[in-house]
Amino acid sequence: MIGYLVAAAKWLALPLITLLFLQWPLRDLFRGYSREANDLGQVVFALFVAVSITAASRAGTHLAADLLARQYSARTRRRLNRLGSAAGLLPWALFVLIAGKSAVVPSVQQLEAFQDSGNPGYFLIKVALWIMAAAILGQSLVDIFRSKAFSSEVDTGSRQENASK
């Protein structure tokens, strides 16, 4: 499910780029709708960034100290990844979900609008906070439990290989 979310979110880059590009022509040539393009661009950006953090973690490019980790065995790297997910990412994501409740819930209930323009949709920027935390929470659970199952399979396969030699 997280993989599908990440795959779908990458397509948000296209409307984001389009909206950012359209702001100037809309303001300078058509003298209108540039604020709407800006507000919609902010929503798309918030959603894109919310999921991109998990995408970077899934790709192994986020929070990775590769230079130092290369010296460790694959088993040690898997254990460190599991430990980092369990001790760092999981509690942080839970904290953001719980602490963000006081900002997100009222905003959604009121369908908060952008202050400068009055355009609807500002509440989606706050919802993106929860999307980010939920995606990180889900990915850390996947990393914790998949790594455990994967490392058991790898260890069993290595033992079988060594036994056959």
PyMOL commands that set and color helices and strands:
alter all, ss='L'
color gray80, all
select helices_A, chain A and resi 2-28+34-58+66-69+74-99+101-110+122-164
alter helices_A, ss='H'
color red, helices_A
deselect
rebuild
show_as cartoon
